[in-house]
Amino acid sequence: MKPDKKKRLEAKGWAVGSADEFLNLSKAEFDFIEMKLALSKALSEQRRHSRMTQAELAKRLKTSQSRVAKMEKGDPSVTVDLLIRSLLTLDVPKKQLAEIIS
């Protein structure tokens, strides 16, 4: 947010902060969410780079297309384990996977 806009909002009584402050997340919770979102984004990018549809990836993972869509959007019902296994299925090297997580 631009500093001048922040000042105007605060002058009118609004509290301005980050999502993690608003949700009262611990650093560990915030880092976990960021990691999960990075994995989701990487999955979407890797699938597209492989010129694969969500349905094709779903077939390889033995799941549904809607599940793949949830994985790519960072749905809370998707586990980190599933995201990592999916990226490995797309032949993402472990070193690249470690970079995504970090």
Buried (B, 14 or more C-beta within 10 A) or exposed (E): EEEEEEEEEEEEEEEEEEEBEEEEBEEEEBEEBEBBEBBBBBBBEBBEEEEBEBEBBBBEBEBEBEBBEBBBEBEEEBEEEBBBEBBEBBEBEEEEBEEBBE
